[in-house]
């Protein structure tokens, strides 16, 4: 997990560095072009210009942008219902439980690791063959689920941290730029338009950068939080069903669950149609 996260982070960092270098190259003058006397000269600021105008606050904001993007991509890869709940593995474990083959179920969970099979295996590992206590197994599964689902949520929660800190850094840059603007007015008067524009640009650019980083981070934090909550709810339902099956098997003996296959509607209706034609 950590290696994959570091790999994604490195790729995004290199992409960000390449984009910034390209912006600086685009900022270089291409040559002297003849200016028309009647047309005012328009100076367009590049990304590098806006980065420099934002001051040192842009560097932590850039780090938050890279880290937040990395977390969003990583959570899209990792936070998937099928990967956490492993439906095929749960069906196989359920067959072992219905047959009261506890050790076989534990061995299967160890050979097929996933969040849900790790939880089930930890619970069944506490079962004593001489006298299985279903309540003890249920408690062990609940303890294992709390530990198993805690680590992935940390990476989701970091998005909330970024969403909170990025606008605050942008606000700090705003205050810093306005303080510099008023200092310029106090020392040089209101006639120094160029310095005033630089100070105000710093204030506005950092505010915009903080919002650009913070708003997507907050949106995806709630998106992954709700998705992860649905996964945890599904895991709780699976654990409850397995514990219920275990109690049933302990009370009435091993249960054989037959897989019922529903006949297609067209095939079931075909004999009835033939009878009506014969009549």
Rosetta blueprint (number, residue, H / E / L):
1 X L
2 X H
3 X H
4 X H
5 X H
6 X H
7 X H
8 X H
9 X H
10 X H
11 X H
12 X H
13 X H
14 X H
15 X H
16 X H
17 X H
18 X H
19 X H
20 X H
21 X H
22 X H
23 X H
24 X H
25 X H
26 X H
27 X H
28 X L
29 X L
30 X L
31 X L
32 X L
33 X L
34 X L
35 X L
36 X L
37 X L
38 X L
39 X L
40 X L
41 X L
42 X L
43 X L
44 X L
45 X L
46 X L
47 X H
48 X H
49 X H
50 X H
51 X H
52 X H
53 X H
54 X H
55 X L
56 X L
57 X H
58 X H
59 X H
60 X H
61 X H
62 X H
63 X H
64 X H
65 X H
66 X H
67 X H
68 X H
69 X H
70 X H
71 X H
72 X H
73 X H
74 X H
75 X H
76 X H
77 X H
78 X H
79 X L
80 X L
81 X H
82 X H
83 X H
84 X H
85 X H
86 X L
87 X H
88 X H
89 X H
90 X H
91 X H
92 X H
93 X H
94 X H
95 X H
96 X H
97 X H
98 X H
99 X L
100 X L
101 X L
102 X H
103 X H
104 X H
105 X H
106 X H
107 X H
108 X H
109 X H
110 X H
111 X H
112 X L
113 X L
114 X L
115 X H
116 X H
117 X H
118 X H
119 X H
120 X H
121 X H
122 X H
123 X H
124 X H
125 X L
126 X L
127 X L
128 X L
129 X L
130 X L
131 X L
132 X L
133 X L
134 X H
135 X H
136 X H
137 X H
138 X H
139 X H
140 X H
141 X H
142 X H
143 X H
144 X H
145 X H
146 X H
147 X H
148 X H
149 X H
150 X H
151 X H
152 X H
153 X H
154 X H
155 X H
156 X H
157 X H
158 X H
159 X H
160 X H
161 X H
162 X H
163 X H
164 X H
165 X H
166 X H
167 X H
168 X H
169 X H
170 X H
171 X H
172 X H
173 X H
174 X H
175 X H
176 X H
177 X H
178 X H
179 X H
180 X H
181 X H
182 X H
183 X H
184 X H
185 X H
186 X H
187 X H
188 X H
189 X L
190 X L
191 X L
192 X L
193 X H
194 X H
195 X H
196 X H
197 X H
198 X H
199 X H
200 X H
201 X H
202 X H
203 X H
204 X H
205 X H
206 X H
207 X H
208 X H
209 X H
210 X H
211 X H
212 X H
213 X H
214 X H
215 X H
216 X H
217 X H
218 X H
219 X H
220 X H
221 X H
222 X H
223 X H
224 X H
225 X H
226 X H
227 X H
228 X H
229 X H
230 X H
231 X H
232 X H
233 X H
234 X H
235 X H
236 X H
237 X H
238 X H
239 X H
240 X H
241 X H
242 X H
243 X H
244 X H
245 X H
246 X H
247 X H
248 X H
249 X H
250 X H
251 X H
252 X H
253 X L
254 X L
255 X L
256 X L
257 X L
258 X L
259 X L
260 X L
261 X L
262 X L
263 X L
264 X L
265 X H
266 X H
267 X H
268 X H
269 X H
270 X H
271 X H
272 X H
273 X H
274 X H
275 X H
276 X H
277 X H
278 X H
279 X L
